[in-house]
Amino acid sequence: MIAYIKKTQELGADYFDGRASHSFGKLTRTEWNNMFAKHLDHHLGQFGVMWLALEALQIIYMLIVLCLLSFLGHKAVLVSALAY
């Protein structure tokens, strides 16, 4: 799982923007971002990851997202991400 997350980070947001999902068709980078977060949350929940650990991962994830959004200059999305 860690290798998958690292590979996704290496590909970057531009790789995913407008790319088609097998299940949902073309997605924006924000939609991919949300899907990755929900997918990761789902699988961690399957293995009984304690909420505290999951909450810490969500915080780390949001920090990564905020850095990425800031880098990409998405200030409006950045504000909505803070509300997550």
mmCIF file of the N, C-alpha and C atoms, coordinates in Angstrom:
data_MODEL
# 
_entry.id   MODEL 
# 
loop_
_atom_site.group_PDB 
_atom_site.id 
_atom_site.type_symbol 
_atom_site.label_atom_id 
_atom_site.label_alt_id 
_atom_site.label_comp_id 
_atom_site.label_asym_id 
_atom_site.label_entity_id 
_atom_site.label_seq_id 
_atom_site.pdbx_PDB_ins_code 
_atom_site.Cartn_x 
_atom_site.Cartn_y 
_atom_site.Cartn_z 
_atom_site.occupancy 
_atom_site.B_iso_or_equiv 
_atom_site.pdbx_formal_charge 
_atom_site.auth_seq_id 
_atom_site.auth_comp_id 
_atom_site.auth_asym_id 
_atom_site.auth_atom_id 
_atom_site.pdbx_PDB_model_num 
ATOM 1   N N  . MET A 1 1  ? 0.819   -1.178 0.000   1.00 0.00 ? 1  MET A N  1 
ATOM 2   C CA . MET A 1 1  ? 0.000   0.000  0.000   1.00 0.00 ? 1  MET A CA 1 
ATOM 3   C C  . MET A 1 1  ? 0.871   1.253  0.000   1.00 0.00 ? 1  MET A C  1 
ATOM 4   N N  . ILE A 1 2  ? 1.948   1.235  0.749   1.00 0.00 ? 2  ILE A N  1 
ATOM 5   C CA . ILE A 1 2  ? 2.835   2.400  0.812   1.00 0.00 ? 2  ILE A CA 1 
ATOM 6   C C  . ILE A 1 2  ? 3.442   2.673  -0.560  1.00 0.00 ? 2  ILE A C  1 
ATOM 7   N N  . ALA A 1 3  ? 3.838   1.617  -1.266  1.00 0.00 ? 3  ALA A N  1 
ATOM 8   C CA . ALA A 1 3  ? 4.406   1.786  -2.606  1.00 0.00 ? 3  ALA A CA 1 
ATOM 9   C C  . ALA A 1 3  ? 3.376   2.401  -3.556  1.00 0.00 ? 3  ALA A C  1 
ATOM 10  N N  . TYR A 1 4  ? 2.125   1.987  -3.426  1.00 0.00 ? 4  TYR A N  1 
ATOM 11  C CA . TYR A 1 4  ? 1.049   2.525  -4.262  1.00 0.00 ? 4  TYR A CA 1 
ATOM 12  C C  . TYR A 1 4  ? 0.852   4.020  -3.985  1.00 0.00 ? 4  TYR A C  1 
ATOM 13  N N  . ILE A 1 5  ? 0.852   4.398  -2.731  1.00 0.00 ? 5  ILE A N  1 
ATOM 14  C CA . ILE A 1 5  ? 0.687   5.803  -2.359  1.00 0.00 ? 5  ILE A CA 1 
ATOM 15  C C  . ILE A 1 5  ? 1.862   6.631  -2.883  1.00 0.00 ? 5  ILE A C  1 
ATOM 16  N N  . LYS A 1 6  ? 3.080   6.097  -2.727  1.00 0.00 ? 6  LYS A N  1 
ATOM 17  C CA . LYS A 1 6  ? 4.262   6.813  -3.222  1.00 0.00 ? 6  LYS A CA 1 
ATOM 18  C C  . LYS A 1 6  ? 4.207   6.972  -4.741  1.00 0.00 ? 6  LYS A C  1 
ATOM 19  N N  . LYS A 1 7  ? 3.795   5.933  -5.450  1.00 0.00 ? 7  LYS A N  1 
ATOM 20  C CA . LYS A 1 7  ? 3.700   5.990  -6.911  1.00 0.00 ? 7  LYS A CA 1 
ATOM 21  C C  . LYS A 1 7  ? 2.678   7.051  -7.327  1.00 0.00 ? 7  LYS A C  1 
ATOM 22  N N  . THR A 1 8  ? 1.554   7.113  -6.635  1.00 0.00 ? 8  THR A N  1 
ATOM 23  C CA . THR A 1 8  ? 0.526   8.104  -6.918  1.00 0.00 ? 8  THR A CA 1 
ATOM 24  C C  . THR A 1 8  ? 1.076   9.508  -6.721  1.00 0.00 ? 8  THR A C  1 
ATOM 25  N N  . GLN A 1 9  ? 1.833   9.708  -5.645  1.00 0.00 ? 9  GLN A N  1 
ATOM 26  C CA . GLN A 1 9  ? 2.439   11.012 -5.380  1.00 0.00 ? 9  GLN A CA 1 
ATOM 27  C C  . GLN A 1 9  ? 3.452   11.370 -6.463  1.00 0.00 ? 9  GLN A C  1 
ATOM 28  N N  . GLU A 1 10 ? 4.237   10.399 -6.888  1.00 0.00 ? 10 GLU A N  1 
ATOM 29  C CA . GLU A 1 10 ? 5.246   10.645 -7.920  1.00 0.00 ? 10 GLU A CA 1 
ATOM 30  C C  . GLU A 1 10 ? 4.600   11.044 -9.246  1.00 0.00 ? 10 GLU A C  1 
ATOM 31  N N  . LEU A 1 11 ? 3.462   10.444 -9.569  1.00 0.00 ? 11 LEU A N  1 
ATOM 32  C CA . LEU A 1 11 ? 2.772   10.767 -10.819 1.00 0.00 ? 11 LEU A CA 1 
ATOM 33  C C  . LEU A 1 11 ? 2.263   12.210 -10.791 1.00 0.00 ? 11 LEU A C  1 
ATOM 34  N N  . GLY A 1 12 ? 1.831   12.669 -9.633  1.00 0.00 ? 12 GLY A N  1 
ATOM 35  C CA . GLY A 1 12 ? 1.385   14.051 -9.477  1.00 0.00 ? 12 GLY A CA 1 
ATOM 36  C C  . GLY A 1 12 ? -0.035  14.302 -9.958  1.00 0.00 ? 12 GLY A C  1 
ATOM 37  N N  . ALA A 1 13 ? -0.557  15.457 -9.575  1.00 0.00 ? 13 ALA A N  1 
ATOM 38  C CA . ALA A 1 13 ? -1.947  15.814 -9.869  1.00 0.00 ? 13 ALA A CA 1 
ATOM 39  C C  . ALA A 1 13 ? -2.214  15.945 -11.364 1.00 0.00 ? 13 ALA A C  1 
ATOM 40  N N  . ASP A 1 14 ? -1.266  16.488 -12.105 1.00 0.00 ? 14 ASP A N  1 
ATOM 41  C CA . ASP A 1 14 ? -1.476  16.681 -13.545 1.00 0.00 ? 14 ASP A CA 1 
ATOM 42  C C  . ASP A 1 14 ? -1.725  15.360 -14.264 1.00 0.00 ? 14 ASP A C  1 
ATOM 43  N N  . TYR A 1 15 ? -1.105  14.299 -13.796 1.00 0.00 ? 15 TYR A N  1 
ATOM 44  C CA . TYR A 1 15 ? -1.288  12.977 -14.406 1.00 0.00 ? 15 TYR A CA 1 
ATOM 45  C C  . TYR A 1 15 ? -2.752  12.539 -14.319 1.00 0.00 ? 15 TYR A C  1 
ATOM 46  N N  . PHE A 1 16 ? -3.400  12.863 -13.209 1.00 0.00 ? 16 PHE A N  1 
ATOM 47  C CA . PHE A 1 16 ? -4.765  12.392 -12.967 1.00 0.00 ? 16 PHE A CA 1 
ATOM 48  C C  . PHE A 1 16 ? -5.840  13.340 -13.489 1.00 0.00 ? 16 PHE A C  1 
ATOM 49  N N  . ASP A 1 17 ? -5.519  14.607 -13.685 1.00 0.00 ? 17 ASP A N  1 
ATOM 50  C CA . ASP A 1 17 ? -6.523  15.585 -14.096 1.00 0.00 ? 17 ASP A CA 1 
ATOM 51  C C  . ASP A 1 17 ? -7.092  15.220 -15.465 1.00 0.00 ? 17 ASP A C  1 
ATOM 52  N N  . GLY A 1 18 ? -8.386  14.916 -15.505 1.00 0.00 ? 18 GLY A N  1 
ATOM 53  C CA . GLY A 1 18 ? -9.053  14.552 -16.749 1.00 0.00 ? 18 GLY A CA 1 
ATOM 54  C C  . GLY A 1 18 ? -8.881  13.098 -17.155 1.00 0.00 ? 18 GLY A C  1 
ATOM 55  N N  . ARG A 1 19 ? -8.154  12.334 -16.346 1.00 0.00 ? 19 ARG A N  1 
ATOM 56  C CA . ARG A 1 19 ? -7.918  10.921 -16.653 1.00 0.00 ? 19 ARG A CA 1 
ATOM 57  C C  . ARG A 1 19 ? -9.184  10.116 -16.330 1.00 0.00 ? 19 ARG A C  1 
ATOM 58  N N  . ALA A 1 20 ? -9.439  9.098  -17.131 1.00 0.00 ? 20 ALA A N  1 
ATOM 59  C CA . ALA A 1 20 ? -10.642 8.281  -16.958 1.00 0.00 ? 20 ALA A CA 1 
ATOM 60  C C  . ALA A 1 20 ? -10.437 7.216  -15.892 1.00 0.00 ? 20 ALA A C  1 
ATOM 61  N N  . SER A 1 21 ? -11.444 7.068  -15.063 1.00 0.00 ? 21 SER A N  1 
ATOM 62  C CA . SER A 1 21 ? -11.518 5.976  -14.087 1.00 0.00 ? 21 SER A CA 1 
ATOM 63  C C  . SER A 1 21 ? -12.275 4.835  -14.760 1.00 0.00 ? 21 SER A C  1 
ATOM 64  N N  . HIS A 1 22 ? -11.933 3.594  -14.421 1.00 0.00 ? 22 HIS A N  1 
ATOM 65  C CA . HIS A 1 22 ? -12.641 2.444  -15.006 1.00 0.00 ? 22 HIS A CA 1 
ATOM 66  C C  . HIS A 1 22 ? -14.113 2.452  -14.611 1.00 0.00 ? 22 HIS A C  1 
ATOM 67  N N  . SER A 1 23 ? -14.412 2.965  -13.424 1.00 0.00 ? 23 SER A N  1 
ATOM 68  C CA . SER A 1 23 ? -15.780 2.926  -12.914 1.00 0.00 ? 23 SER A CA 1 
ATOM 69  C C  . SER A 1 23 ? -16.571 4.208  -13.151 1.00 0.00 ? 23 SER A C  1 
ATOM 70  N N  . PHE A 1 24 ? -15.886 5.369  -13.154 1.00 0.00 ? 24 PHE A N  1 
ATOM 71  C CA . PHE A 1 24 ? -16.607 6.634  -13.139 1.00 0.00 ? 24 PHE A CA 1 
ATOM 72  C C  . PHE A 1 24 ? -16.350 7.532  -14.350 1.00 0.00 ? 24 PHE A C  1 
ATOM 73  N N  . GLY A 1 25 ? -15.548 7.092  -15.300 1.00 0.00 ? 25 GLY A N  1 
ATOM 74  C CA . GLY A 1 25 ? -15.238 7.928  -16.455 1.00 0.00 ? 25 GLY A CA 1 
ATOM 75  C C  . GLY A 1 25 ? -14.220 9.002  -16.094 1.00 0.00 ? 25 GLY A C  1 
ATOM 76  N N  . LYS A 1 26 ? -14.200 10.093 -16.889 1.00 0.00 ? 26 LYS A N  1 
ATOM 77  C CA . LYS A 1 26 ? -13.227 11.163 -16.662 1.00 0.00 ? 26 LYS A CA 1 
ATOM 78  C C  . LYS A 1 26 ? -13.467 11.841 -15.314 1.00 0.00 ? 26 LYS A C  1 
ATOM 79  N N  . LEU A 1 27 ? -12.368 12.056 -14.577 1.00 0.00 ? 27 LEU A N  1 
ATOM 80  C CA . LEU A 1 27 ? -12.444 12.732 -13.281 1.00 0.00 ? 27 LEU A CA 1 
ATOM 81  C C  . LEU A 1 27 ? -11.449 13.889 -13.253 1.00 0.00 ? 27 LEU A C  1 
ATOM 82  N N  . THR A 1 28 ? -11.788 14.901 -12.488 1.00 0.00 ? 28 THR A N  1 
ATOM 83  C CA . THR A 1 28 ? -10.843 15.995 -12.264 1.00 0.00 ? 28 THR A CA 1 
ATOM 84  C C  . THR A 1 28 ? -9.835  15.556 -11.212 1.00 0.00 ? 28 THR A C  1 
ATOM 85  N N  . ARG A 1 29 ? -8.769  16.329 -11.061 1.00 0.00 ? 29 ARG A N  1 
ATOM 86  C CA . ARG A 1 29 ? -7.784  16.005 -10.023 1.00 0.00 ? 29 ARG A CA 1 
ATOM 87  C C  . ARG A 1 29 ? -8.428  16.017 -8.641  1.00 0.00 ? 29 ARG A C  1 
ATOM 88  N N  . THR A 1 30 ? -9.392  16.889 -8.410  1.00 0.00 ? 30 THR A N  1 
ATOM 89  C CA . THR A 1 30 ? -10.084 16.950 -7.117  1.00 0.00 ? 30 THR A CA 1 
ATOM 90  C C  . THR A 1 30 ? -10.926 15.702 -6.895  1.00 0.00 ? 30 THR A C  1 
ATOM 91  N N  . GLU A 1 31 ? -11.611 15.251 -7.938  1.00 0.00 ? 31 GLU A N  1 
ATOM 92  C CA . GLU A 1 31 ? -12.416 14.032 -7.824  1.00 0.00 ? 31 GLU A CA 1 
ATOM 93  C C  . GLU A 1 31 ? -11.532 12.817 -7.569  1.00 0.00 ? 31 GLU A C  1 
ATOM 94  N N  . TRP A 1 32 ? -10.386 12.735 -8.274  1.00 0.00 ? 32 TRP A N  1 
ATOM 95  C CA . TRP A 1 32 ? -9.438  11.648 -8.012  1.00 0.00 ? 32 TRP A CA 1 
ATOM 96  C C  . TRP A 1 32 ? -8.960  11.718 -6.568  1.00 0.00 ? 32 TRP A C  1 
ATOM 97  N N  . ASN A 1 33 ? -8.636  12.903 -6.115  1.00 0.00 ? 33 ASN A N  1 
ATOM 98  C CA . ASN A 1 33 ? -8.148  13.106 -4.764  1.00 0.00 ? 33 ASN A CA 1 
ATOM 99  C C  . ASN A 1 33 ? -9.169  12.592 -3.740  1.00 0.00 ? 33 ASN A C  1 
ATOM 100 N N  . ASN A 1 34 ? -10.429 12.969 -3.928  1.00 0.00 ? 34 ASN A N  1 
ATOM 101 C CA . ASN A 1 34 ? -11.482 12.519 -3.016  1.00 0.00 ? 34 ASN A CA 1 
ATOM 102 C C  . ASN A 1 34 ? -11.665 11.005 -3.069  1.00 0.00 ? 34 ASN A C  1 
ATOM 103 N N  . MET A 1 35 ? -11.599 10.448 -4.281  1.00 0.00 ? 35 MET A N  1 
ATOM 104 C CA . MET A 1 35 ? -11.757 9.005  -4.422  1.00 0.00 ? 35 MET A CA 1 
ATOM 105 C C  . MET A 1 35 ? -10.609 8.253  -3.737  1.00 0.00 ? 35 MET A C  1 
ATOM 106 N N  . PHE A 1 36 ? -9.374  8.736  -3.909  1.00 0.00 ? 36 PHE A N  1 
ATOM 107 C CA . PHE A 1 36 ? -8.235  8.095  -3.238  1.00 0.00 ? 36 PHE A CA 1 
ATOM 108 C C  . PHE A 1 36 ? -8.410  8.119  -1.726  1.00 0.00 ? 36 PHE A C  1 
ATOM 109 N N  . ALA A 1 37 ? -8.835  9.259  -1.198  1.00 0.00 ? 37 ALA A N  1 
ATOM 110 C CA . ALA A 1 37 ? -9.009  9.390  0.252   1.00 0.00 ? 37 ALA A CA 1 
ATOM 111 C C  . ALA A 1 37 ? -10.080 8.430  0.763   1.00 0.00 ? 37 ALA A C  1 
ATOM 112 N N  . LYS A 1 38 ? -11.207 8.374  0.072   1.00 0.00 ? 38 LYS A N  1 
ATOM 113 C CA . LYS A 1 38 ? -12.297 7.487  0.500   1.00 0.00 ? 38 LYS A CA 1 
ATOM 114 C C  . LYS A 1 38 ? -11.918 6.014  0.348   1.00 0.00 ? 38 LYS A C  1 
ATOM 115 N N  . HIS A 1 39 ? -11.187 5.699  -0.713  1.00 0.00 ? 39 HIS A N  1 
ATOM 116 C CA . HIS A 1 39 ? -10.758 4.326  -0.952  1.00 0.00 ? 39 HIS A CA 1 
ATOM 117 C C  . HIS A 1 39 ? -9.793  3.872  0.146   1.00 0.00 ? 39 HIS A C  1 
ATOM 118 N N  . LEU A 1 40 ? -8.831  4.726  0.459   1.00 0.00 ? 40 LEU A N  1 
ATOM 119 C CA . LEU A 1 40 ? -7.875  4.412  1.517   1.00 0.00 ? 40 LEU A CA 1 
ATOM 120 C C  . LEU A 1 40 ? -8.593  4.248  2.849   1.00 0.00 ? 40 LEU A C  1 
ATOM 121 N N  . ASP A 1 41 ? -9.511  5.155  3.146   1.00 0.00 ? 41 ASP A N  1 
ATOM 122 C CA . ASP A 1 41 ? -10.284 5.093  4.385   1.00 0.00 ? 41 ASP A CA 1 
ATOM 123 C C  . ASP A 1 41 ? -11.069 3.777  4.456   1.00 0.00 ? 41 ASP A C  1 
ATOM 124 N N  . HIS A 1 42 ? -11.675 3.386  3.347   1.00 0.00 ? 42 HIS A N  1 
ATOM 125 C CA . HIS A 1 42 ? -12.449 2.147  3.290   1.00 0.00 ? 42 HIS A CA 1 
ATOM 126 C C  . HIS A 1 42 ? -11.578 0.930  3.619   1.00 0.00 ? 42 HIS A C  1 
ATOM 127 N N  . HIS A 1 43 ? -10.414 0.836  2.971   1.00 0.00 ? 43 HIS A N  1 
ATOM 128 C CA . HIS A 1 43 ? -9.570  -0.342 3.180   1.00 0.00 ? 43 HIS A CA 1 
ATOM 129 C C  . HIS A 1 43 ? -8.921  -0.347 4.561   1.00 0.00 ? 43 HIS A C  1 
ATOM 130 N N  . LEU A 1 44 ? -8.563  0.777  5.078   1.00 0.00 ? 44 LEU A N  1 
ATOM 131 C CA . LEU A 1 44 ? -8.034  0.804  6.441   1.00 0.00 ? 44 LEU A CA 1 
ATOM 132 C C  . LEU A 1 44 ? -9.104  0.363  7.433   1.00 0.00 ? 44 LEU A C  1 
ATOM 133 N N  . GLY A 1 45 ? -10.339 0.774  7.180   1.00 0.00 ? 45 GLY A N  1 
ATOM 134 C CA . GLY A 1 45 ? -11.454 0.351  8.035   1.00 0.00 ? 45 GLY A CA 1 
ATOM 135 C C  . GLY A 1 45 ? -11.681 -1.154 7.978   1.00 0.00 ? 45 GLY A C  1 
ATOM 136 N N  . GLN A 1 46 ? -11.447 -1.761 6.825   1.00 0.00 ? 46 GLN A N  1 
ATOM 137 C CA . GLN A 1 46 ? -11.609 -3.212 6.694   1.00 0.00 ? 46 GLN A CA 1 
ATOM 138 C C  . GLN A 1 46 ? -10.654 -3.971 7.606   1.00 0.00 ? 46 GLN A C  1 
ATOM 139 N N  . PHE A 1 47 ? -9.493  -3.386 7.843   1.00 0.00 ? 47 PHE A N  1 
ATOM 140 C CA . PHE A 1 47 ? -8.487  -4.049 8.665   1.00 0.00 ? 47 PHE A CA 1 
ATOM 141 C C  . PHE A 1 47 ? -8.520  -3.602 10.115  1.00 0.00 ? 47 PHE A C  1 
ATOM 142 N N  . GLY A 1 48 ? -9.574  -2.858 10.486  1.00 0.00 ? 48 GLY A N  1 
ATOM 143 C CA . GLY A 1 48 ? -9.757  -2.477 11.878  1.00 0.00 ? 48 GLY A CA 1 
ATOM 144 C C  . GLY A 1 48 ? -8.755  -1.458 12.378  1.00 0.00 ? 48 GLY A C  1 
ATOM 145 N N  . VAL A 1 49 ? -8.272  -0.603 11.483  1.00 0.00 ? 49 VAL A N  1 
ATOM 146 C CA . VAL A 1 49 ? -7.359  0.446  11.933  1.00 0.00 ? 49 VAL A CA 1 
ATOM 147 C C  . VAL A 1 49 ? -8.109  1.302  12.935  1.00 0.00 ? 49 VAL A C  1 
ATOM 148 N N  . MET A 1 50 ? -7.518  1.511  14.066  1.00 0.00 ? 50 MET A N  1 
ATOM 149 C CA . MET A 1 50 ? -8.170  2.283  15.112  1.00 0.00 ? 50 MET A CA 1 
ATOM 150 C C  . MET A 1 50 ? -8.410  3.710  14.638  1.00 0.00 ? 50 MET A C  1 
ATOM 151 N N  . TRP A 1 51 ? -9.490  4.317  15.128  1.00 0.00 ? 51 TRP A N  1 
ATOM 152 C CA . TRP A 1 51 ? -9.874  5.654  14.688  1.00 0.00 ? 51 TRP A CA 1 
ATOM 153 C C  . TRP A 1 51 ? -8.761  6.670  14.910  1.00 0.00 ? 51 TRP A C  1 
ATOM 154 N N  . LEU A 1 52 ? -8.043  6.557  16.012  1.00 0.00 ? 52 LEU A N  1 
ATOM 155 C CA . LEU A 1 52 ? -6.966  7.497  16.288  1.00 0.00 ? 52 LEU A CA 1 
ATOM 156 C C  . LEU A 1 52 ? -5.919  7.450  15.188  1.00 0.00 ? 52 LEU A C  1 
ATOM 157 N N  . ALA A 1 53 ? -5.550  6.234  14.765  1.00 0.00 ? 53 ALA A N  1 
ATOM 158 C CA . ALA A 1 53 ? -4.573  6.094  13.691  1.00 0.00 ? 53 ALA A CA 1 
ATOM 159 C C  . ALA A 1 53 ? -5.147  6.623  12.379  1.00 0.00 ? 53 ALA A C  1 
ATOM 160 N N  . LEU A 1 54 ? -6.401  6.328  12.134  1.00 0.00 ? 54 LEU A N  1 
ATOM 161 C CA . LEU A 1 54 ? -7.042  6.802  10.915  1.00 0.00 ? 54 LEU A CA 1 
ATOM 162 C C  . LEU A 1 54 ? -7.130  8.319  10.922  1.00 0.00 ? 54 LEU A C  1 
ATOM 163 N N  . GLU A 1 55 ? -7.466  8.883  12.062  1.00 0.00 ? 55 GLU A N  1 
ATOM 164 C CA . GLU A 1 55 ? -7.542  10.333 12.169  1.00 0.00 ? 55 GLU A CA 1 
ATOM 165 C C  . GLU A 1 55 ? -6.177  10.963 11.897  1.00 0.00 ? 55 GLU A C  1 
ATOM 166 N N  . ALA A 1 56 ? -5.118  10.352 12.405  1.00 0.00 ? 56 ALA A N  1 
ATOM 167 C CA . ALA A 1 56 ? -3.767  10.860 12.153  1.00 0.00 ? 56 ALA A CA 1 
ATOM 168 C C  . ALA A 1 56 ? -3.444  10.775 10.664  1.00 0.00 ? 56 ALA A C  1 
ATOM 169 N N  . LEU A 1 57 ? -3.836  9.675  10.009  1.00 0.00 ? 57 LEU A N  1 
ATOM 170 C CA . LEU A 1 57 ? -3.608  9.541  8.573   1.00 0.00 ? 57 LEU A CA 1 
ATOM 171 C C  . LEU A 1 57 ? -4.388  10.591 7.786   1.00 0.00 ? 57 LEU A C  1 
ATOM 172 N N  . GLN A 1 58 ? -5.607  10.893 8.237   1.00 0.00 ? 58 GLN A N  1 
ATOM 173 C CA . GLN A 1 58 ? -6.398  11.908 7.553   1.00 0.00 ? 58 GLN A CA 1 
ATOM 174 C C  . GLN A 1 58 ? -5.739  13.279 7.678   1.00 0.00 ? 58 GLN A C  1 
ATOM 175 N N  . ILE A 1 59 ? -5.177  13.548 8.837   1.00 0.00 ? 59 ILE A N  1 
ATOM 176 C CA . ILE A 1 59 ? -4.487  14.822 9.026   1.00 0.00 ? 59 ILE A CA 1 
ATOM 177 C C  . ILE A 1 59 ? -3.264  14.896 8.121   1.00 0.00 ? 59 ILE A C  1 
ATOM 178 N N  . ILE A 1 60 ? -2.490  13.827 8.084   1.00 0.00 ? 60 ILE A N  1 
ATOM 179 C CA . ILE A 1 60 ? -1.315  13.783 7.204   1.00 0.00 ? 60 ILE A CA 1 
ATOM 180 C C  . ILE A 1 60 ? -1.755  13.914 5.752   1.00 0.00 ? 60 ILE A C  1 
ATOM 181 N N  . TYR A 1 61 ? -2.795  13.192 5.390   1.00 0.00 ? 61 TYR A N  1 
ATOM 182 C CA . TYR A 1 61 ? -3.315  13.248 4.026   1.00 0.00 ? 61 TYR A CA 1 
ATOM 183 C C  . TYR A 1 61 ? -3.737  14.673 3.673   1.00 0.00 ? 61 TYR A C  1 
ATOM 184 N N  . MET A 1 62 ? -4.471  15.325 4.579   1.00 0.00 ? 62 MET A N  1 
ATOM 185 C CA . MET A 1 62 ? -4.925  16.684 4.313   1.00 0.00 ? 62 MET A CA 1 
ATOM 186 C C  . MET A 1 62 ? -3.752  17.645 4.189   1.00 0.00 ? 62 MET A C  1 
ATOM 187 N N  . LEU A 1 63 ? -2.707  17.450 4.966   1.00 0.00 ? 63 LEU A N  1 
ATOM 188 C CA . LEU A 1 63 ? -1.518  18.297 4.836   1.00 0.00 ? 63 LEU A CA 1 
ATOM 189 C C  . LEU A 1 63 ? -0.882  18.127 3.459   1.00 0.00 ? 63 LEU A C  1 
ATOM 190 N N  . ILE A 1 64 ? -0.830  16.883 2.989   1.00 0.00 ? 64 ILE A N  1 
ATOM 191 C CA . ILE A 1 64 ? -0.290  16.623 1.649   1.00 0.00 ? 64 ILE A CA 1 
ATOM 192 C C  . ILE A 1 64 ? -1.169  17.291 0.595   1.00 0.00 ? 64 ILE A C  1 
ATOM 193 N N  . VAL A 1 65 ? -2.475  17.142 0.748   1.00 0.00 ? 65 VAL A N  1 
ATOM 194 C CA . VAL A 1 65 ? -3.408  17.746 -0.200  1.00 0.00 ? 65 VAL A CA 1 
ATOM 195 C C  . VAL A 1 65 ? -3.261  19.269 -0.193  1.00 0.00 ? 65 VAL A C  1 
ATOM 196 N N  . LEU A 1 66 ? -3.184  19.847 0.989   1.00 0.00 ? 66 LEU A N  1 
ATOM 197 C CA . LEU A 1 66 ? -3.052  21.302 1.089   1.00 0.00 ? 66 LEU A CA 1 
ATOM 198 C C  . LEU A 1 66 ? -1.770  21.786 0.430   1.00 0.00 ? 66 LEU A C  1 
ATOM 199 N N  . CYS A 1 67 ? -0.690  21.058 0.627   1.00 0.00 ? 67 CYS A N  1 
ATOM 200 C CA . CYS A 1 67 ? 0.575   21.427 -0.017  1.00 0.00 ? 67 CYS A CA 1 
ATOM 201 C C  . CYS A 1 67 ? 0.447   21.334 -1.534  1.00 0.00 ? 67 CYS A C  1 
ATOM 202 N N  . LEU A 1 68 ? -0.177  20.263 -2.004  1.00 0.00 ? 68 LEU A N  1 
ATOM 203 C CA . LEU A 1 68 ? -0.356  20.074 -3.439  1.00 0.00 ? 68 LEU A CA 1 
ATOM 204 C C  . LEU A 1 68 ? -1.234  21.179 -4.022  1.00 0.00 ? 68 LEU A C  1 
ATOM 205 N N  . LEU A 1 69 ? -2.353  21.456 -3.359  1.00 0.00 ? 69 LEU A N  1 
ATOM 206 C CA . LEU A 1 69 ? -3.251  22.491 -3.854  1.00 0.00 ? 69 LEU A CA 1 
ATOM 207 C C  . LEU A 1 69 ? -2.581  23.856 -3.850  1.00 0.00 ? 69 LEU A C  1 
ATOM 208 N N  . SER A 1 70 ? -1.832  24.116 -2.824  1.00 0.00 ? 70 SER A N  1 
ATOM 209 C CA . SER A 1 70 ? -1.112  25.382 -2.740  1.00 0.00 ? 70 SER A CA 1 
ATOM 210 C C  . SER A 1 70 ? -0.107  25.488 -3.880  1.00 0.00 ? 70 SER A C  1 
ATOM 211 N N  . PHE A 1 71 ? 0.602   24.402 -4.130  1.00 0.00 ? 71 PHE A N  1 
ATOM 212 C CA . PHE A 1 71 ? 1.584   24.356 -5.204  1.00 0.00 ? 71 PHE A CA 1 
ATOM 213 C C  . PHE A 1 71 ? 0.916   24.596 -6.558  1.00 0.00 ? 71 PHE A C  1 
ATOM 214 N N  . LEU A 1 72 ? -0.280  24.046 -6.723  1.00 0.00 ? 72 LEU A N  1 
ATOM 215 C CA . LEU A 1 72 ? -0.992  24.172 -7.986  1.00 0.00 ? 72 LEU A CA 1 
ATOM 216 C C  . LEU A 1 72 ? -1.747  25.492 -8.105  1.00 0.00 ? 72 LEU A C  1 
ATOM 217 N N  . GLY A 1 73 ? -1.776  26.257 -7.012  1.00 0.00 ? 73 GLY A N  1 
ATOM 218 C CA . GLY A 1 73 ? -2.423  27.557 -7.043  1.00 0.00 ? 73 GLY A CA 1 
ATOM 219 C C  . GLY A 1 73 ? -3.935  27.519 -6.960  1.00 0.00 ? 73 GLY A C  1 
ATOM 220 N N  . HIS A 1 74 ? -4.483  26.491 -6.341  1.00 0.00 ? 74 HIS A N  1 
ATOM 221 C CA . HIS A 1 74 ? -5.930  26.347 -6.219  1.00 0.00 ? 74 HIS A CA 1 
ATOM 222 C C  . HIS A 1 74 ? -6.383  26.913 -4.873  1.00 0.00 ? 74 HIS A C  1 
ATOM 223 N N  . LYS A 1 75 ? -6.441  28.226 -4.774  1.00 0.00 ? 75 LYS A N  1 
ATOM 224 C CA . LYS A 1 75 ? -6.789  28.865 -3.503  1.00 0.00 ? 75 LYS A CA 1 
ATOM 225 C C  . LYS A 1 75 ? -8.235  28.600 -3.099  1.00 0.00 ? 75 LYS A C  1 
ATOM 226 N N  . ALA A 1 76 ? -9.161  28.612 -4.048  1.00 0.00 ? 76 ALA A N  1 
ATOM 227 C CA . ALA A 1 76 ? -10.562 28.367 -3.723  1.00 0.00 ? 76 ALA A CA 1 
ATOM 228 C C  . ALA A 1 76 ? -10.746 26.935 -3.223  1.00 0.00 ? 76 ALA A C  1 
ATOM 229 N N  . VAL A 1 77 ? -10.096 25.984 -3.881  1.00 0.00 ? 77 VAL A N  1 
ATOM 230 C CA . VAL A 1 77 ? -10.183 24.586 -3.457  1.00 0.00 ? 77 VAL A CA 1 
ATOM 231 C C  . VAL A 1 77 ? -9.482  24.412 -2.126  1.00 0.00 ? 77 VAL A C  1 
ATOM 232 N N  . LEU A 1 78 ? -8.403  25.168 -1.916  1.00 0.00 ? 78 LEU A N  1 
ATOM 233 C CA . LEU A 1 78 ? -7.657  25.101 -0.667  1.00 0.00 ? 78 LEU A CA 1 
ATOM 234 C C  . LEU A 1 78 ? -8.553  25.454 0.506   1.00 0.00 ? 78 LEU A C  1 
ATOM 235 N N  . VAL A 1 79 ? -9.374  26.482 0.352   1.00 0.00 ? 79 VAL A N  1 
ATOM 236 C CA . VAL A 1 79 ? -10.286 26.885 1.429   1.00 0.00 ? 79 VAL A CA 1 
ATOM 237 C C  . VAL A 1 79 ? -11.305 25.794 1.691   1.00 0.00 ? 79 VAL A C  1 
ATOM 238 N N  . SER A 1 80 ? -11.853 25.176 0.654   1.00 0.00 ? 80 SER A N  1 
ATOM 239 C CA . SER A 1 80 ? -12.831 24.113 0.876   1.00 0.00 ? 80 SER A CA 1 
ATOM 240 C C  . SER A 1 80 ? -12.165 22.873 1.469   1.00 0.00 ? 80 SER A C  1 
ATOM 241 N N  . ALA A 1 81 ? -10.906 22.619 1.140   1.00 0.00 ? 81 ALA A N  1 
ATOM 242 C CA . ALA A 1 81 ? -10.201 21.478 1.721   1.00 0.00 ? 81 ALA A CA 1 
ATOM 243 C C  . ALA A 1 81 ? -9.995  21.668 3.209   1.00 0.00 ? 81 ALA A C  1 
ATOM 244 N N  . LEU A 1 82 ? -9.802  22.893 3.638   1.00 0.00 ? 82 LEU A N  1 
ATOM 245 C CA . LEU A 1 82 ? -9.623  23.170 5.065   1.00 0.00 ? 82 LEU A CA 1 
ATOM 246 C C  . LEU A 1 82 ? -10.904 22.849 5.836   1.00 0.00 ? 82 LEU A C  1 
ATOM 247 N N  . ALA A 1 83 ? -12.051 22.960 5.182   1.00 0.00 ? 83 ALA A N  1 
ATOM 248 C CA . ALA A 1 83 ? -13.311 22.663 5.827   1.00 0.00 ? 83 ALA A CA 1 
ATOM 249 C C  . ALA A 1 83 ? -13.577 21.173 5.946   1.00 0.00 ? 83 ALA A C  1 
ATOM 250 N N  . TYR A 1 84 ? -12.795 20.347 5.233   1.00 0.00 ? 84 TYR A N  1 
ATOM 251 C CA . TYR A 1 84 ? -12.939 18.893 5.248   1.00 0.00 ? 84 TYR A CA 1 
ATOM 252 C C  . TYR A 1 84 ? -12.732 18.401 6.650   1.00 0.00 ? 84 TYR A C  1 
# 
